[in-house]
C-alpha cells in the first residue's frame, strides 16, 4: 500500500512515519510539507521518492492510495475533502475539524465517495484504554466517573518539538476532543448533559488558556475534565476511571489500579504505540474494505458534543 503523509516534518507527522515503517506491506512514497527545503531534506533522509510543498501535487499521483494528514487543524476539513474527491482514503489527525459544520461536511463526502476516512482518536487505541474497554464490553466493569486532567505549558506558540507553530492549538477542539470521544466510546452513550467553563483568553494567541468541562451520560456516568496551557509541572493527560469494580489510572501507555499497582498490558495489542495502532487499523480497514474503529462517522458524535460545550461558554 502506497501512502502519502502530509505535514510529515511536524511532530506527529514524524510519529506516523515511524509507525508506518513498522507495518508490513506499507510504503510511504510521498511527503508533503509547508517549506520545500525542509520536506525535501526529510524525504532524502528517509529515502522517500517524492516530496512537495503542495498537497494537490501529491493527490494527482495515481499510485498513492491513501493520505495521512498531520497538518494544522484549520486545514483538516478542506484537505480531507480534497483527498477523498481525488479518490484517496484519508486518516485525519485529531481533530478532524475545529467546528461542527466542517466535521459534518467531511462525513458527508465520505458517505458520497465510500472511501475510508478515519479520525486519529488515539485514546481508543492506547492499550491502557483498550484494557478498560475490553472489560466494559465483557460486562466486568461499569464506569461511574471519569476524572481527567490535560495539562501543558504553552504560553508561547510552540509545538511538541519546541518549534514555532504556524497555527494556534485549541484546548476545546483538539485536547478536549480526546476525552469527549473517549467518554462516549467507553460508556457507549452520547452525553445527555454537558457544560463548559473557560478562563481568560491569551492576549496574543486569542485562546482560552484554562478550561473545565463536565458531561453526564444518560445512564448516569459523569466525566470531569480540567484542561490548562498554564500548567508548569507534569505534562500530559491523566485519566482516573472510577468503576463499580475497581479504580484505574491511565498514564498514557501505562495503567495502574487504585492502589497504584501497575497492570500488565501485554497481549492487549500488537504494539504499545497508539499512533502505530491507529495506522494499523487504517491500513487494515482499507485492505478489508470495512469501516475502521474511529471512522469520521463514529467520531462525529464527539464533534457534536464539543459544539454543545462551546455554545455553553457563550451562555
C-alpha positions in Angstrom: 0.0 0.0 0.0 1.4 3.3 -1.1 0.8 6.2 1.3 1.4 10.0 1.4 2.0 11.7 4.8 1.1 15.4 4.7 2.6 17.6 7.5 5.3 15.0 7.6 8.0 17.2 9.1 5.9 18.1 12.1 6.0 16.3 15.5 3.1 14.0 14.7 4.0 13.6 11.0 7.3 12.1 12.2 5.4 9.8 14.6 3.3 8.5 11.7 6.4 7.9 9.5 8.0 5.8 12.3 4.7 3.9 12.8 4.2 3.2 9.2 7.7 1.8 8.9 6.7 -1.0 11.4 3.7 -2.1 9.2 4.4 -4.8 6.7 3.3 -4.1 3.1 3.1 -0.3 3.5 5.4 2.2 1.7 5.5 5.9 2.2 6.1 7.2 -1.3 5.3 10.9 -0.8 5.7 13.5 1.9 4.1 17.0 1.9 5.1 20.0 4.0 5.0 23.7 4.2 8.6 24.5 3.3 10.1 22.9 0.2 13.7 22.7 1.6 12.5 21.1 4.9 10.3 18.5 3.2 12.9 17.7 0.6 15.5 17.2 3.3 13.2 14.8 5.2 12.4 12.8 2.0 16.1 12.5 1.3 16.9 11.4 4.8 14.1 8.7 4.8 14.6 7.6 1.1 11.1 8.7 0.2 10.8 9.2 -3.6 8.5 12.2 -3.7 8.3 15.5 -1.7 6.3 18.6 -2.3 5.1 21.7 -0.5 1.6 21.4 -2.2 -0.8 18.6 -1.3 -2.6 18.8 -4.6 0.6 17.7 -6.4 0.7 14.5 -4.3 -3.1 13.9 -4.8 -2.5 14.0 -8.6 -0.2 10.9 -8.4 -2.3 7.9 -9.2 -0.1 5.4 -7.4 -0.9 7.0 -4.0 -3.8 5.1 -2.4 -4.1 6.8 1.0 -3.1 10.0 2.8 -2.4 10.7 6.4 -3.0 14.4 7.4 -0.8 15.7 10.2 -1.3 19.2 9.1 -2.6 22.3 11.0 -6.1 21.7 12.4 -7.6 24.6 10.4 -6.7 22.8 7.1 -8.1 19.4 8.0 -11.6 19.7 6.6 -10.5 21.2 3.3 -7.7 18.8 2.8 -9.6 15.7 3.9 -12.4 16.5 1.4 -9.8 17.1 -1.4 -8.2 13.7 -0.6 -11.5 11.9 -0.9 -12.5 13.8 -4.1 -9.2 12.7 -5.5 -10.0 9.1 -4.8 -7.7 8.7 -1.8 -8.5 7.1 1.6 -7.7 9.5 4.4 -6.7 9.4 8.1 -7.0 12.8 9.7 -5.1 13.6 12.9 -7.3 14.6 15.8 -9.4 16.7 15.5 -11.0 16.2 12.1 -12.0 19.9 12.2 -12.3 22.8 14.6 -16.1 23.2 14.2 -19.2 21.1 13.7 -20.1 22.3 10.2 -16.8 21.2 8.7 -16.9 17.9 10.5 -20.3 17.2 9.1 -19.0 18.1 5.6 -16.2 15.5 5.9 -18.7 12.8 6.9 -21.0 13.8 4.0 -18.2 13.4 1.5 -17.1 10.1 3.0 -20.6 8.8 2.5 -20.7 10.1 -1.0 -17.4 8.5 -2.0 -17.5 5.4 0.1 -13.8 5.8 0.8 -12.2 5.1 4.2 -12.0 8.2 6.3 -10.7 7.9 9.8 -10.1 10.4 12.6 -6.9 9.9 14.7 -8.6 9.4 18.1 -5.6 7.7 19.7 -7.2 7.1 23.1 -9.4 4.4 21.6 -6.2 2.6 20.7 -3.9 3.1 23.6 -3.5 -0.3 25.3 -4.4 1.2 28.7 -7.8 2.3 27.5 -8.3 -0.8 25.4 -7.9 -2.9 28.5 -10.7 -0.9 30.2 -12.9 -1.1 27.1 -12.5 -4.8 26.8 -13.6 -5.3 30.4 -16.6 -3.0 29.8 -17.6 -5.0 26.7 -17.2 -8.2 28.7 -19.6 -6.9 31.4 -16.9 -6.8 34.1 -16.8 -3.0 34.6 -19.2 -0.1 34.5 -17.9 3.4 34.6 -19.3 5.6 37.4 -16.9 8.6 36.9 -14.0 9.6 34.7 -11.8 12.3 36.2 -9.3 13.6 33.6 -6.5 16.2 33.7 -5.0 17.6 30.4 -2.1 19.9 31.3 0.5 21.7 29.2 2.7 24.8 29.5 2.1 26.7 26.3 2.2 30.4 26.9 4.1 30.7 23.6 3.0 29.2 20.3 5.4 26.2 20.2 4.7 22.6 19.1 5.7 19.3 20.8 9.2 19.6 19.4 9.6 23.1 20.9 9.5 24.7 17.4 7.3 27.7 16.5 3.8 26.8 15.1 2.3 28.4 12.1 -1.2 27.9 13.6 -2.8 28.1 17.1 -3.7 25.0 19.1 -7.0 24.9 20.9 -8.0 23.3 24.3 -11.6 22.5 23.3 -11.5 21.3 19.7 -8.2 19.5 20.0 -7.4 18.4 23.5 -10.9 18.1 25.0 -11.8 16.2 21.8 -9.7 13.2 23.1 -11.6 12.9 26.3 -15.1 13.7 24.9 -14.8 11.0 22.4 -13.2 8.5 24.9 -16.0 9.1 27.5 -18.7 8.5 24.9 -16.8 5.5 23.4 -16.2 3.9 26.8 -19.8 4.4 28.1 -21.3 3.6 24.7 -23.6 6.7 25.1 -23.8 10.3 23.9 -23.6 12.7 26.7 -27.0 13.8 27.8 -25.9 16.9 29.8 -22.8 19.0 29.2 -21.3 22.2 30.4 -18.1 24.2 29.9 -16.3 27.0 31.6 -13.3 28.8 30.3 -10.8 31.2 31.7 -9.4 34.4 30.2 -8.1 34.4 26.7 -4.4 34.8 26.0 -3.7 38.4 24.9 -1.9 37.5 21.7 -2.9 33.9 21.0 -6.6 34.7 21.4 -7.5 31.3 23.0 -8.6 30.4 26.5 -5.7 29.0 28.5 -7.8 27.2 31.1 -11.0 25.2 30.8 -13.3 23.0 32.8 -15.8 20.6 31.2 -18.5 18.4 32.7 -20.5 15.6 31.0 -23.2 13.1 32.1 -24.3 10.1 30.2 -28.0 9.0 30.0 -27.2 6.1 32.3 -25.7 8.4 34.9 -21.9 8.1 34.4 -20.1 11.5 34.8 -16.9 12.9 33.4 -15.0 15.9 34.8 -12.2 17.3 32.6 -9.8 20.0 33.5 -7.5 21.5 30.9 -4.7 24.1 31.0 -2.0 25.6 28.9 -0.7 27.4 32.1 0.5 24.3 34.0 4.2 24.2 34.8 4.7 20.7 36.1 4.0 17.2 35.0 2.6 17.5 31.5 0.2 15.4 29.5 -3.2 13.8 30.2 -4.0 11.6 33.1 -7.3 9.5 33.4 -8.9 8.2 36.5 -11.6 5.6 35.9 -13.9 5.1 39.0 -15.9 2.0 38.3 -18.3 -0.3 40.1 -15.5 -2.9 40.2 -12.3 -1.0 40.9 -10.5 2.2 40.2 -7.9 2.6 37.4 -5.4 5.3 36.5 -4.2 5.6 32.9 -1.0 7.5 32.3 -0.5 7.3 28.5 0.5 3.7 27.8 0.6 2.6 31.4 -2.3 1.5 33.6 -2.5 1.3 37.4 -5.1 0.2 39.8 -6.4 2.3 42.7 -3.6 1.1 44.9 -1.1 2.3 42.3 -0.1 -1.2 41.3 0.8 -1.5 37.6 -1.4 -3.6 35.4 0.1 -6.0 32.9 -1.0 -4.8 29.4 1.0 -7.4 27.4 -1.3 -9.2 24.9 -3.8 -6.3 24.7 -2.4 -5.1 21.4 0.4 -5.9 19.0 2.2 -2.7 20.0 2.2 -0.2 22.9 2.4 2.7 20.4 -1.0 4.3 20.0 -0.1 6.0 16.7 1.1 2.7 15.2 -2.1 1.0 16.3 -4.2 3.8 14.6 -2.2 3.4 11.4 -2.6 -0.4 11.5 -6.3 0.0 11.9 -6.4 2.4 9.0 -4.4 0.1 6.7 -6.4 -2.9 7.8 -9.7 -1.2 7.1 -8.6 -0.3 3.6 -7.4 -3.8 2.8 -10.5 -5.4 4.3 -12.9 -2.8 2.8 -14.6 -2.2 6.1 -15.4 0.7 8.4 -12.5 1.4 10.8 -12.8 1.9 14.6 -12.6 5.7 14.7 -14.2 6.4 11.4 -15.2 10.0 10.9 -18.9 8.9 11.1 -18.3 7.3 14.5 -16.4 10.3 15.8 -19.0 12.8 14.6 -20.8 12.4 17.9 -17.8 13.8 19.8 -17.8 16.9 17.5 -21.5 17.4 18.1 -20.8 17.3 21.9 -17.9 19.7 21.5 -20.2 22.1 19.7 -22.7 21.9 22.6 -19.9 22.6 25.1 -18.7 25.6 23.0 -22.2 27.1 22.9 -22.4 26.7 26.7 -19.3 29.0 27.0 -21.3 31.8 25.3 -24.2 31.4 27.7 
